[in-house]
Amino acid sequence: MHREMTKRRRLAVLVNIISPYRLPIFRALAENFDALVLHGGEEPNRSWQVDIPTTLKTRSVWTIQIPMRKKTGVAGVSDTSYVHINLGLIGWLIRFRPEIVLSNEMGLRTVFAVIYGKVFSAKVWVWWGGTVHSERNITKARAYLRKTLTRHIKHWISYGATSTEYLESLGVRRERILQIQNCVLHETFLVEPAHPADWFRHDPKPVILSVGQLIERKGIGKLIEACGRLAARGIDFTLVVVGQGPERERLVGMAEQAGIKHFCILGNQSQEVLNEIYRAADVLVFPTMEDIWGLVVNEAMWAGTPVLCSQYAGCAKELLPEGNIFDPLSAESFDAALAKVIDRSVCPPDQSRLKSWQEVSEMICRSLLSDSTR
Protein backbone atom coordinates (compact mmCIF):
# COMPACT_ATOMS: atom_id res chain seq x y z
CA MET A 1 0.00 0.00 0.00
CA HIS A 2 1.43 3.35 -0.98
CA ARG A 3 -0.52 6.56 -0.59
CA GLU A 4 0.39 9.30 -3.03
CA MET A 5 -0.10 12.62 -1.27
CA THR A 6 1.25 16.08 -1.98
CA LYS A 7 1.80 16.44 1.75
CA ARG A 8 2.09 13.30 3.83
CA ARG A 9 1.02 13.36 7.45
CA ARG A 10 3.81 13.38 10.02
CA LEU A 11 4.07 10.22 12.13
CA ALA A 12 6.39 9.71 15.10
CA VAL A 13 7.07 6.12 16.17
CA LEU A 14 8.41 5.80 19.72
CA VAL A 15 10.33 2.63 20.66
CA ASN A 16 13.00 1.49 23.12
CA ILE A 17 15.21 -0.01 20.43
CA ILE A 18 14.88 -0.70 16.72
CA SER A 19 14.29 -4.44 16.30
CA PRO A 20 15.20 -6.10 12.97
CA TYR A 21 11.80 -7.77 12.68
CA ARG A 22 10.06 -4.39 12.87
CA LEU A 23 11.98 -2.87 9.96
CA PRO A 24 9.61 -4.08 7.19
CA ILE A 25 6.66 -2.44 8.96
CA PHE A 26 8.64 0.73 9.62
CA ARG A 27 9.54 0.88 5.92
CA ALA A 28 5.86 0.58 5.02
CA LEU A 29 5.02 3.40 7.43
CA ALA A 30 7.72 5.55 5.81
CA GLU A 31 6.10 4.96 2.40
CA ASN A 32 2.73 6.22 3.62
CA PHE A 33 3.73 8.91 6.10
CA ASP A 34 6.45 11.42 6.79
CA ALA A 35 7.67 9.04 9.48
CA LEU A 36 10.35 9.45 12.13
CA VAL A 37 11.37 6.60 14.47
CA LEU A 38 12.59 7.90 17.83
CA HIS A 39 14.44 5.34 19.94
CA GLY A 40 16.65 4.99 23.01
CA GLY A 41 19.72 3.47 21.35
CA GLU A 42 20.98 -0.08 21.93
CA GLU A 43 20.66 -2.36 24.94
CA PRO A 44 23.65 -4.36 26.29
CA ASN A 45 21.71 -7.65 26.28
CA ARG A 46 20.96 -7.48 22.54
CA SER A 47 23.32 -8.46 19.74
CA TRP A 48 21.10 -7.58 16.79
CA GLN A 49 22.58 -6.47 13.50
CA VAL A 50 20.16 -3.80 12.28
CA ASP A 51 20.59 -2.52 8.73
CA ILE A 52 18.41 0.61 8.69
CA PRO A 53 17.33 1.54 5.14
CA THR A 54 18.16 5.03 3.90
CA THR A 55 14.46 5.67 3.28
CA LEU A 56 13.69 5.40 7.01
CA LYS A 57 14.34 8.42 9.22
CA THR A 58 15.50 7.50 12.73
CA ARG A 59 16.90 9.41 15.70
CA SER A 60 18.47 8.11 18.88
CA VAL A 61 17.15 10.40 21.61
CA TRP A 62 18.84 11.18 24.92
CA THR A 63 17.91 8.27 27.14
CA ILE A 64 18.81 7.01 30.60
CA GLN A 65 18.75 3.21 30.64
CA ILE A 66 18.29 1.63 34.07
CA PRO A 67 18.91 -2.14 34.34
CA MET A 68 16.48 -4.04 36.52
CA ARG A 69 15.23 -7.54 37.27
CA LYS A 70 11.78 -7.94 35.80
CA LYS A 71 9.43 -10.49 37.31
CA THR A 72 7.98 -12.91 34.80
CA GLY A 73 4.71 -14.77 34.77
CA VAL A 74 6.42 -17.64 36.64
CA ALA A 75 7.15 -17.21 40.34
CA GLY A 76 10.88 -17.25 41.10
CA VAL A 77 11.93 -16.56 37.51
CA SER A 78 13.07 -13.05 36.63
CA ASP A 79 14.76 -11.49 33.64
CA THR A 80 17.12 -8.60 32.98
CA SER A 81 15.36 -5.67 31.36
CA TYR A 82 16.07 -1.99 30.90
CA VAL A 83 13.82 0.90 31.85
CA HIS A 84 14.22 3.65 29.25
CA ILE A 85 13.75 7.19 30.48
CA ASN A 86 13.58 8.90 27.07
CA LEU A 87 13.93 12.51 28.17
CA GLY A 88 15.09 13.50 24.68
CA LEU A 89 11.67 12.58 23.28
CA ILE A 90 10.13 15.82 24.49
CA GLY A 91 12.37 18.04 22.38
CA TRP A 92 12.09 15.85 19.30
CA LEU A 93 8.31 15.66 19.44
CA ILE A 94 8.04 19.44 19.67
CA ARG A 95 10.59 19.88 16.89
CA PHE A 96 9.06 17.32 14.50
CA ARG A 97 5.46 18.21 15.44
CA PRO A 98 3.85 14.87 14.37
CA GLU A 99 0.13 14.69 13.71
CA ILE A 100 0.12 11.03 14.78
CA VAL A 101 2.19 9.38 17.52
CA LEU A 102 2.59 5.60 17.69
CA SER A 103 4.13 4.57 21.02
CA ASN A 104 5.35 1.09 21.93
CA GLU A 105 4.13 -0.37 25.25
CA MET A 106 2.89 1.62 28.29
CA GLY A 107 5.65 3.44 30.12
CA LEU A 108 7.08 6.95 30.41
CA ARG A 109 7.41 7.12 26.62
CA THR A 110 3.63 6.70 26.29
CA VAL A 111 3.03 9.25 29.06
CA PHE A 112 4.99 11.77 26.96
CA ALA A 113 2.97 10.76 23.89
CA VAL A 114 -0.35 11.30 25.68
CA ILE A 115 0.73 14.70 27.01
CA TYR A 116 1.97 15.74 23.57
CA GLY A 117 -1.26 14.55 21.97
CA LYS A 118 -3.38 16.64 24.34
CA VAL A 119 -1.27 19.78 23.98
CA PHE A 120 -0.89 19.62 20.18
CA SER A 121 -4.16 17.82 19.29
CA ALA A 122 -2.32 14.82 17.82
CA LYS A 123 -3.70 11.30 17.43
CA VAL A 124 -2.05 8.85 19.83
CA TRP A 125 -1.85 5.09 19.22
CA VAL A 126 -0.23 2.54 21.53
CA TRP A 127 1.29 -0.69 20.21
CA TRP A 128 0.97 -3.31 22.95
CA GLY A 129 2.37 -6.82 23.29
CA GLY A 130 1.98 -8.05 26.88
CA THR A 131 -0.31 -10.94 27.85
CA VAL A 132 -2.30 -11.77 30.98
CA HIS A 133 0.40 -14.32 31.83
CA SER A 134 3.41 -12.06 31.21
CA GLU A 135 1.94 -9.15 33.16
CA ARG A 136 0.48 -10.96 36.15
CA ASN A 137 3.40 -10.13 38.47
CA ILE A 138 3.84 -6.43 37.66
CA THR A 139 4.11 -3.93 40.51
CA LYS A 140 1.10 -2.07 41.86
CA ALA A 141 2.61 1.20 40.65
CA ARG A 142 2.91 -0.09 37.09
CA ALA A 143 -0.60 -1.53 37.17
CA TYR A 144 -1.96 1.84 38.36
CA LEU A 145 -0.08 3.70 35.60
CA ARG A 146 -1.57 1.41 32.95
CA LYS A 147 -5.09 1.77 34.29
CA THR A 148 -4.63 5.54 34.22
CA LEU A 149 -3.22 5.57 30.68
CA THR A 150 -6.08 3.48 29.28
CA ARG A 151 -8.49 6.25 30.21
CA HIS A 152 -6.60 8.68 27.96
CA ILE A 153 -5.80 6.46 24.95
CA LYS A 154 -8.40 5.77 22.28
CA HIS A 155 -6.42 3.75 19.76
CA TRP A 156 -4.53 0.51 20.31
CA ILE A 157 -2.59 -2.04 18.26
CA SER A 158 -2.16 -5.49 19.81
CA TYR A 159 0.34 -8.20 18.84
CA GLY A 160 -2.42 -10.79 18.68
CA ALA A 161 -5.32 -12.41 20.54
CA THR A 162 -3.49 -12.80 23.87
CA SER A 163 -2.44 -9.13 23.87
CA THR A 164 -6.00 -8.10 23.06
CA GLU A 165 -7.18 -10.21 25.99
CA TYR A 166 -4.87 -8.29 28.33
CA LEU A 167 -6.00 -4.89 27.05
CA GLU A 168 -9.62 -5.89 27.54
CA SER A 169 -8.79 -6.90 31.13
CA LEU A 170 -7.74 -3.27 31.66
CA GLY A 171 -11.12 -2.06 30.42
CA VAL A 172 -10.15 -1.22 26.82
CA ARG A 173 -13.12 -1.78 24.51
CA ARG A 174 -12.55 -4.29 21.71
CA GLU A 175 -13.59 -1.85 18.98
CA ARG A 176 -10.68 0.40 19.98
CA ILE A 177 -8.10 -2.34 19.36
CA LEU A 178 -6.54 -3.12 15.98
CA GLN A 179 -5.47 -6.74 16.41
CA ILE A 180 -2.60 -7.58 14.11
CA GLN A 181 -0.12 -10.43 14.44
CA ASN A 182 3.54 -10.30 15.33
CA CYS A 183 5.38 -11.14 12.13
CA VAL A 184 8.77 -11.73 10.52
CA LEU A 185 10.37 -11.07 7.15
CA HIS A 186 8.97 -14.37 5.99
CA GLU A 187 10.41 -14.46 2.46
CA THR A 188 13.76 -15.60 3.89
CA PHE A 189 12.15 -18.75 5.29
CA LEU A 190 10.37 -19.67 2.07
CA VAL A 191 13.65 -20.17 0.19
CA GLU A 192 14.63 -23.79 -0.38
CA PRO A 193 18.35 -24.00 0.53
CA ALA A 194 20.73 -25.71 -1.86
CA HIS A 195 22.01 -28.24 0.69
CA PRO A 196 19.80 -28.30 3.80
CA ALA A 197 20.69 -31.94 4.49
CA ASP A 198 24.30 -30.95 5.18
CA TRP A 199 23.22 -29.94 8.68
CA PHE A 200 23.13 -32.85 11.15
CA ARG A 201 23.87 -35.33 8.34
CA HIS A 202 25.66 -37.72 10.67
CA ASP A 203 23.62 -37.06 13.82
CA PRO A 204 20.94 -39.41 15.18
CA LYS A 205 17.36 -38.59 14.27
CA PRO A 206 15.09 -37.05 15.28
CA VAL A 207 16.82 -33.68 15.51
CA ILE A 208 15.13 -31.57 18.20
CA LEU A 209 15.82 -27.86 17.74
CA SER A 210 15.30 -24.88 20.04
CA VAL A 211 16.10 -21.25 19.18
CA GLY A 212 16.34 -18.32 21.59
CA GLN A 213 18.36 -16.41 24.14
CA LEU A 214 20.17 -18.59 26.66
CA ILE A 215 18.38 -17.19 29.69
CA GLU A 216 16.27 -18.96 32.31
CA ARG A 217 12.96 -17.52 31.09
CA LYS A 218 13.31 -19.23 27.70
CA GLY A 219 12.97 -22.65 29.34
CA ILE A 220 15.95 -24.36 27.65
CA GLY A 221 16.81 -25.92 31.01
CA LYS A 222 13.35 -27.50 31.14
CA LEU A 223 13.89 -28.86 27.62
CA ILE A 224 17.21 -30.41 28.63
CA GLU A 225 15.57 -32.04 31.66
CA ALA A 226 12.82 -33.49 29.45
CA CYS A 227 15.34 -34.72 26.88
CA GLY A 228 17.33 -36.27 29.72
CA ARG A 229 14.30 -38.37 30.55
CA LEU A 230 14.20 -39.52 26.92
CA ALA A 231 17.89 -40.42 27.06
CA ALA A 232 17.35 -42.38 30.28
CA ARG A 233 14.90 -44.57 28.36
CA GLY A 234 17.58 -45.39 25.81
CA ILE A 235 16.03 -43.29 23.04
CA ASP A 236 18.53 -41.87 20.56
CA PHE A 237 18.11 -38.31 19.26
CA THR A 238 20.00 -35.04 18.73
CA LEU A 239 19.32 -31.84 20.65
CA VAL A 240 20.44 -28.58 19.03
CA VAL A 241 20.11 -25.12 20.58
CA VAL A 242 20.71 -21.92 18.60
CA GLY A 243 21.39 -18.77 20.59
CA GLN A 244 23.71 -17.15 23.06
CA GLY A 245 23.49 -15.79 26.56
CA PRO A 246 24.69 -16.09 30.16
CA GLU A 247 23.19 -19.58 30.69
CA ARG A 248 25.40 -21.32 28.13
CA GLU A 249 27.86 -23.04 30.48
CA ARG A 250 25.14 -24.10 32.89
CA LEU A 251 23.10 -25.61 30.05
CA VAL A 252 26.09 -27.53 28.70
CA GLY A 253 26.67 -28.93 32.19
CA MET A 254 23.00 -29.87 32.51
CA ALA A 255 23.09 -31.78 29.21
CA GLU A 256 26.17 -33.72 30.31
CA GLN A 257 24.59 -34.63 33.64
CA ALA A 258 21.36 -35.63 31.89
CA GLY A 259 23.27 -38.09 29.73
CA ILE A 260 22.33 -36.48 26.41
CA LYS A 261 24.96 -37.87 24.03
CA HIS A 262 24.29 -35.70 21.00
CA PHE A 263 23.94 -32.09 22.12
CA CYS A 264 25.31 -28.82 20.81
CA ILE A 265 24.76 -25.10 21.22
CA LEU A 266 25.29 -23.02 18.11
CA GLY A 267 25.73 -19.28 18.48
CA ASN A 268 23.40 -16.72 16.94
CA GLN A 269 22.91 -17.31 13.22
CA SER A 270 21.83 -15.18 10.29
CA GLN A 271 18.27 -15.56 9.06
CA GLU A 272 19.49 -17.37 5.95
CA VAL A 273 21.42 -19.92 8.01
CA LEU A 274 18.50 -20.29 10.43
CA ASN A 275 16.31 -21.19 7.47
CA GLU A 276 18.68 -24.05 6.66
CA ILE A 277 18.75 -25.23 10.28
CA TYR A 278 14.95 -25.16 10.62
CA ARG A 279 14.58 -27.25 7.47
CA ALA A 280 17.21 -29.77 8.61
CA ALA A 281 15.56 -30.26 12.02
CA ASP A 282 12.62 -32.58 12.65
CA VAL A 283 10.86 -30.24 15.09
CA LEU A 284 11.27 -26.86 16.76
CA VAL A 285 10.52 -26.93 20.48
CA PHE A 286 9.82 -23.53 22.04
CA PRO A 287 9.77 -24.20 25.81
CA THR A 288 9.50 -20.62 27.06
CA MET A 289 8.14 -19.91 30.52
CA GLU A 290 7.06 -16.46 29.32
CA ASP A 291 7.06 -14.75 25.94
CA ILE A 292 4.63 -12.10 24.78
CA TRP A 293 4.78 -13.74 21.34
CA GLY A 294 7.61 -16.03 20.09
CA LEU A 295 8.77 -15.08 16.60
CA VAL A 296 10.88 -18.22 16.19
CA VAL A 297 7.58 -20.09 15.89
CA ASN A 298 6.64 -17.91 12.90
CA GLU A 299 10.06 -18.55 11.34
CA ALA A 300 9.91 -22.32 11.75
CA MET A 301 6.36 -22.49 10.40
CA TRP A 302 7.27 -20.48 7.29
CA ALA A 303 10.20 -22.88 6.79
CA GLY A 304 7.80 -25.81 6.99
CA THR A 305 9.11 -27.21 10.28
CA PRO A 306 6.68 -28.74 12.81
CA VAL A 307 6.51 -26.83 16.11
CA LEU A 308 5.85 -27.80 19.71
CA CYS A 309 5.18 -24.67 21.73
CA SER A 310 4.85 -23.72 25.37
CA GLN A 311 1.40 -22.59 26.48
CA TYR A 312 3.11 -19.52 27.95
CA ALA A 313 4.02 -18.11 24.53
CA GLY A 314 1.61 -15.44 23.32
CA CYS A 315 1.53 -16.97 19.84
CA ALA A 316 0.65 -20.54 20.91
CA LYS A 317 -3.14 -20.73 20.60
CA GLU A 318 -3.24 -18.38 17.63
CA LEU A 319 -0.76 -20.29 15.48
CA LEU A 320 -0.85 -23.91 16.63
CA PRO A 321 -3.35 -26.73 17.20
CA GLU A 322 -4.01 -27.71 20.80
CA GLY A 323 -2.08 -30.95 20.40
CA ASN A 324 1.16 -29.05 19.67
CA ILE A 325 0.96 -26.96 22.86
CA PHE A 326 2.39 -28.13 26.19
CA ASP A 327 3.22 -26.91 29.70
CA PRO A 328 7.02 -26.77 30.16
CA LEU A 329 6.53 -26.58 33.94
CA SER A 330 4.82 -29.98 33.93
CA ALA A 331 7.11 -32.98 33.37
CA GLU A 332 4.10 -35.06 32.33
CA SER A 333 2.98 -32.52 29.72
CA PHE A 334 6.52 -32.00 28.39
CA ASP A 335 7.15 -35.75 28.12
CA ALA A 336 3.88 -36.26 26.25
CA ALA A 337 4.88 -33.54 23.78
CA LEU A 338 8.31 -35.07 23.11
CA ALA A 339 6.72 -38.50 22.71
CA LYS A 340 5.01 -37.10 19.63
CA VAL A 341 8.44 -36.24 18.20
CA ILE A 342 9.63 -39.80 18.68
CA ASP A 343 6.55 -41.36 17.08
CA ARG A 344 6.42 -38.58 14.43
CA SER A 345 2.88 -37.49 15.26
CA VAL A 346 3.49 -33.74 15.66
CA CYS A 347 0.98 -31.86 13.51
CA PRO A 348 2.65 -30.13 10.54
CA PRO A 349 2.62 -26.32 10.38
CA ASP A 350 -0.52 -24.62 9.08
CA GLN A 351 0.82 -21.55 7.28
CA SER A 352 -2.71 -20.24 6.70
CA ARG A 353 -2.66 -19.16 10.36
CA LEU A 354 0.27 -16.82 9.70
CA LYS A 355 0.01 -13.21 8.58
CA SER A 356 2.72 -11.84 6.32
CA TRP A 357 4.47 -8.59 7.14
CA GLN A 358 2.74 -7.11 4.09
CA GLU A 359 -0.69 -7.94 5.52
CA VAL A 360 0.24 -6.53 8.91
CA SER A 361 1.71 -3.36 7.39
CA GLU A 362 -1.44 -2.88 5.32
CA MET A 363 -3.63 -3.20 8.40
CA ILE A 364 -1.60 -0.66 10.38
CA CYS A 365 -1.18 1.89 7.58
CA ARG A 366 -4.84 1.73 6.58
CA SER A 367 -6.02 2.25 10.16
CA LEU A 368 -3.62 5.13 10.85
CA LEU A 369 -4.51 6.85 7.59
CA SER A 370 -8.22 6.40 8.19
CA ASP A 371 -7.98 7.81 11.71
CA SER A 372 -5.80 10.74 10.64
CA THR A 373 -8.44 11.99 8.20
CA ARG A 374 -11.26 12.10 10.78
VEXFIDREN-20673 format. One record per residue (C-alpha): x, y, z. Coordinates in pm, whole numbers, plus 50000, padded with zeros to 5 digits. Example, Ala and Ser with C-alpha at 12.3 -4.5 7.8 and 13.67 -1.06 7.14 Angstrom:
residues 2
51230 | 49550 | 50780 $
51367 | 49894 | 50714 $
end
This chain:
residues 374
50000 | 50000 | 50000 $
50143 | 50335 | 49902 $
49948 | 50656 | 49941 $
50039 | 50930 | 49697 $
49990 | 51262 | 49873 $
50125 | 51608 | 49802 $
50180 | 51644 | 50175 $
50209 | 51330 | 50383 $
50102 | 51336 | 50745 $
50381 | 51338 | 51002 $
50407 | 51022 | 51213 $
50639 | 50971 | 51510 $
50707 | 50612 | 51617 $
50841 | 50580 | 51972 $
51033 | 50263 | 52066 $
51300 | 50149 | 52312 $
51521 | 49999 | 52043 $
51488 | 49930 | 51672 $
51429 | 49556 | 51630 $
51520 | 49390 | 51297 $
51180 | 49223 | 51268 $
51006 | 49561 | 51287 $
51198 | 49713 | 50996 $
50961 | 49592 | 50719 $
50666 | 49756 | 50896 $
50864 | 50073 | 50962 $
50954 | 50088 | 50592 $
50586 | 50058 | 50502 $
50502 | 50340 | 50743 $
50772 | 50555 | 50581 $
50610 | 50496 | 50240 $
50273 | 50622 | 50362 $
50373 | 50891 | 50610 $
50645 | 51142 | 50679 $
50767 | 50904 | 50948 $
51035 | 50945 | 51213 $
51137 | 50660 | 51447 $
51259 | 50790 | 51783 $
51444 | 50534 | 51994 $
51665 | 50499 | 52301 $
51972 | 50347 | 52135 $
52098 | 49992 | 52193 $
52066 | 49764 | 52494 $
52365 | 49564 | 52629 $
52171 | 49235 | 52628 $
52096 | 49252 | 52254 $
52332 | 49154 | 51974 $
52110 | 49242 | 51679 $
52258 | 49353 | 51350 $
52016 | 49620 | 51228 $
52059 | 49748 | 50873 $
51841 | 50061 | 50869 $
51733 | 50154 | 50514 $
51816 | 50503 | 50390 $
51446 | 50567 | 50328 $
51369 | 50540 | 50701 $
51434 | 50842 | 50922 $
51550 | 50750 | 51273 $
51690 | 50941 | 51570 $
51847 | 50811 | 51888 $
51715 | 51040 | 52161 $
51884 | 51118 | 52492 $
51791 | 50827 | 52714 $
51881 | 50701 | 53060 $
51875 | 50321 | 53064 $
51829 | 50163 | 53407 $
51891 | 49786 | 53434 $
51648 | 49596 | 53652 $
51523 | 49246 | 53727 $
51178 | 49206 | 53580 $
50943 | 48951 | 53731 $
50798 | 48709 | 53480 $
50471 | 48523 | 53477 $
50642 | 48236 | 53664 $
50715 | 48279 | 54034 $
51088 | 48275 | 54110 $
51193 | 48344 | 53751 $
51307 | 48695 | 53663 $
51476 | 48851 | 53364 $
51712 | 49140 | 53298 $
51536 | 49433 | 53136 $
51607 | 49801 | 53090 $
51382 | 50090 | 53185 $
51422 | 50365 | 52925 $
51375 | 50719 | 53048 $
51358 | 50890 | 52707 $
51393 | 51251 | 52817 $
51509 | 51350 | 52468 $
51167 | 51258 | 52328 $
51013 | 51582 | 52449 $
51237 | 51804 | 52238 $
51209 | 51585 | 51930 $
50831 | 51566 | 51944 $
50804 | 51944 | 51967 $
51059 | 51988 | 51689 $
50906 | 51732 | 51450 $
50546 | 51821 | 51544 $
50385 | 51487 | 51437 $
50013 | 51469 | 51371 $
50012 | 51103 | 51478 $
50219 | 50938 | 51752 $
50259 | 50560 | 51769 $
50413 | 50457 | 52102 $
50535 | 50109 | 52193 $
50413 | 49963 | 52525 $
50289 | 50162 | 52829 $
50565 | 50344 | 53012 $
50708 | 50695 | 53041 $
50741 | 50712 | 52662 $
50363 | 50670 | 52629 $
50303 | 50925 | 52906 $
50499 | 51177 | 52696 $
50297 | 51076 | 52389 $
49965 | 51130 | 52568 $
50073 | 51470 | 52701 $
50197 | 51574 | 52357 $
49874 | 51455 | 52197 $
49662 | 51664 | 52434 $
49873 | 51978 | 52398 $
49911 | 51962 | 52018 $
49584 | 51782 | 51929 $
49768 | 51482 | 51782 $
49630 | 51130 | 51743 $
49795 | 50885 | 51983 $
49815 | 50509 | 51922 $
49977 | 50254 | 52153 $
50129 | 49931 | 52021 $
50097 | 49669 | 52295 $
50237 | 49318 | 52329 $
50198 | 49195 | 52688 $
49969 | 48906 | 52785 $
49770 | 48823 | 53098 $
50040 | 48568 | 53183 $
50341 | 48794 | 53121 $
50194 | 49085 | 53316 $
50048 | 48904 | 53615 $
50340 | 48987 | 53847 $
50384 | 49357 | 53766 $
50411 | 49607 | 54051 $
50110 | 49793 | 54186 $
50261 | 50120 | 54065 $
50291 | 49991 | 53709 $
49940 | 49847 | 53717 $
49804 | 50184 | 53836 $
49992 | 50370 | 53560 $
49843 | 50141 | 53295 $
49491 | 50177 | 53429 $
49537 | 50554 | 53422 $
49678 | 50557 | 53068 $
49392 | 50348 | 52928 $
49151 | 50625 | 53021 $
49340 | 50868 | 52796 $
49420 | 50646 | 52495 $
49160 | 50577 | 52228 $
49358 | 50375 | 51976 $
49547 | 50051 | 52031 $
49741 | 49796 | 51826 $
49784 | 49451 | 51981 $
50034 | 49180 | 51884 $
49758 | 48921 | 51868 $
49468 | 48759 | 52054 $
49651 | 48720 | 52387 $
49756 | 49087 | 52387 $
49400 | 49190 | 52306 $
49282 | 48979 | 52599 $
49513 | 49171 | 52833 $
49400 | 49511 | 52705 $
49038 | 49411 | 52754 $
49121 | 49310 | 53113 $
49226 | 49673 | 53166 $
48888 | 49794 | 53042 $
48985 | 49878 | 52682 $
48688 | 49822 | 52451 $
48745 | 49571 | 52171 $
48641 | 49815 | 51898 $
48932 | 50040 | 51998 $
49190 | 49766 | 51936 $
49346 | 49688 | 51598 $
49453 | 49326 | 51641 $
49740 | 49242 | 51411 $
49988 | 48957 | 51444 $
50354 | 48970 | 51533 $
50538 | 48886 | 51213 $
50877 | 48827 | 51052 $
51037 | 48893 | 50715 $
50897 | 48563 | 50599 $
51041 | 48554 | 50246 $
51376 | 48440 | 50389 $
51215 | 48125 | 50529 $
51037 | 48033 | 50207 $
51365 | 47983 | 50019 $
51463 | 47621 | 49962 $
51835 | 47600 | 50053 $
52073 | 47429 | 49814 $
52201 | 47176 | 50069 $
51980 | 47170 | 50380 $
52069 | 46806 | 50449 $
52430 | 46905 | 50518 $
52322 | 47006 | 50868 $
52313 | 46715 | 51115 $
52387 | 46467 | 50834 $
52566 | 46228 | 51067 $
52362 | 46294 | 51382 $
52094 | 46059 | 51518 $
51736 | 46141 | 51427 $
51509 | 46295 | 51528 $
51682 | 46632 | 51551 $
51513 | 46843 | 51820 $
51582 | 47214 | 51774 $
51530 | 47512 | 52004 $
51610 | 47875 | 51918 $
51634 | 48168 | 52159 $
51836 | 48359 | 52414 $
52017 | 48141 | 52666 $
51838 | 48281 | 52969 $
51627 | 48104 | 53231 $
51296 | 48248 | 53109 $
51331 | 48077 | 52770 $
51297 | 47735 | 52934 $
51595 | 47564 | 52765 $
51681 | 47408 | 53101 $
51335 | 47250 | 53114 $
51389 | 47114 | 52762 $
51721 | 46959 | 52863 $
51557 | 46796 | 53166 $
51282 | 46651 | 52945 $
51534 | 46528 | 52688 $
51733 | 46373 | 52972 $
51430 | 46163 | 53055 $
51420 | 46048 | 52692 $
51789 | 45958 | 52706 $
51735 | 45762 | 53028 $
51490 | 45543 | 52836 $
51758 | 45461 | 52581 $
51603 | 45671 | 52304 $
51853 | 45813 | 52056 $
51811 | 46169 | 51926 $
52000 | 46496 | 51873 $
51932 | 46816 | 52065 $
52044 | 47142 | 51903 $
52011 | 47488 | 52058 $
52071 | 47808 | 51860 $
52139 | 48123 | 52059 $
52371 | 48285 | 52306 $
52349 | 48421 | 52656 $
52469 | 48391 | 53016 $
52319 | 48042 | 53069 $
52540 | 47868 | 52813 $
52786 | 47696 | 53048 $
52514 | 47590 | 53289 $
52310 | 47439 | 53005 $
52609 | 47247 | 52870 $
52667 | 47107 | 53219 $
52300 | 47013 | 53251 $
52309 | 46822 | 52921 $
52617 | 46628 | 53031 $
52459 | 46537 | 53364 $
52136 | 46437 | 53189 $
52327 | 46191 | 52973 $
52233 | 46352 | 52641 $
52496 | 46213 | 52403 $
52429 | 46430 | 52100 $
52394 | 46791 | 52212 $
52531 | 47118 | 52081 $
52476 | 47490 | 52122 $
52529 | 47698 | 51811 $
52573 | 48072 | 51848 $
52340 | 48328 | 51694 $
52291 | 48269 | 51322 $
52183 | 48482 | 51029 $
51827 | 48444 | 50906 $
51949 | 48263 | 50595 $
52142 | 48008 | 50801 $
51850 | 47971 | 51043 $
51631 | 47881 | 50747 $
51868 | 47595 | 50666 $
51875 | 47477 | 51028 $
51495 | 47484 | 51062 $
51458 | 47275 | 50747 $
51721 | 47023 | 50861 $
51556 | 46974 | 51202 $
51262 | 46742 | 51265 $
51086 | 46976 | 51509 $
51127 | 47314 | 51676 $
51052 | 47307 | 52048 $
50982 | 47647 | 52204 $
50977 | 47580 | 52581 $
50950 | 47938 | 52706 $
50814 | 48009 | 53052 $
50706 | 48354 | 52932 $
50706 | 48525 | 52594 $
50463 | 48790 | 52478 $
50478 | 48626 | 52134 $
50761 | 48397 | 52009 $
50877 | 48492 | 51660 $
51088 | 48178 | 51619 $
50758 | 47991 | 51589 $
50664 | 48209 | 51290 $
51006 | 48145 | 51134 $
50991 | 47768 | 51175 $
50636 | 47751 | 51040 $
50727 | 47952 | 50729 $
51020 | 47712 | 50679 $
50780 | 47419 | 50699 $
50911 | 47279 | 51028 $
50668 | 47126 | 51281 $
50651 | 47317 | 51611 $
50585 | 47220 | 51971 $
50518 | 47533 | 52173 $
50485 | 47628 | 52537 $
50140 | 47741 | 52648 $
50311 | 48048 | 52795 $
50402 | 48189 | 52453 $
50161 | 48456 | 52332 $
50153 | 48303 | 51984 $
50065 | 47946 | 52091 $
49686 | 47927 | 52060 $
49676 | 48162 | 51763 $
49924 | 47971 | 51548 $
49915 | 47609 | 51663 $
49665 | 47327 | 51720 $
49599 | 47229 | 52080 $
49792 | 46905 | 52040 $
50116 | 47095 | 51967 $
50096 | 47304 | 52286 $
50239 | 47187 | 52619 $
50322 | 47309 | 52970 $
50702 | 47323 | 53016 $
50653 | 47342 | 53394 $
50482 | 47002 | 53393 $
50711 | 46702 | 53337 $
50410 | 46494 | 53233 $
50298 | 46748 | 52972 $
50652 | 46800 | 52839 $
50715 | 46425 | 52812 $
50388 | 46374 | 52625 $
50488 | 46646 | 52378 $
50831 | 46493 | 52311 $
50672 | 46150 | 52271 $
50501 | 46290 | 51963 $
50844 | 46376 | 51820 $
50963 | 46020 | 51868 $
50655 | 45864 | 51708 $
50642 | 46142 | 51443 $
50288 | 46251 | 51526 $
50349 | 46626 | 51566 $
50098 | 46814 | 51351 $
50265 | 46987 | 51054 $
50262 | 47368 | 51038 $
49948 | 47538 | 50908 $
50082 | 47845 | 50728 $
49729 | 47976 | 50670 $
49734 | 48084 | 51036 $
50027 | 48318 | 50970 $
50001 | 48679 | 50858 $
50272 | 48816 | 50632 $
50447 | 49141 | 50714 $
50274 | 49289 | 50409 $
49931 | 49206 | 50552 $
50024 | 49347 | 50891 $
50171 | 49664 | 50739 $
49856 | 49712 | 50532 $
49637 | 49680 | 50840 $
49840 | 49934 | 51038 $
49882 | 50189 | 50758 $
49516 | 50173 | 50658 $
49398 | 50225 | 51016 $
49638 | 50513 | 51085 $
49549 | 50685 | 50759 $
49178 | 50640 | 50819 $
49202 | 50781 | 51171 $
49420 | 51074 | 51064 $
49156 | 51199 | 50820 $
48874 | 51210 | 51078 $
end
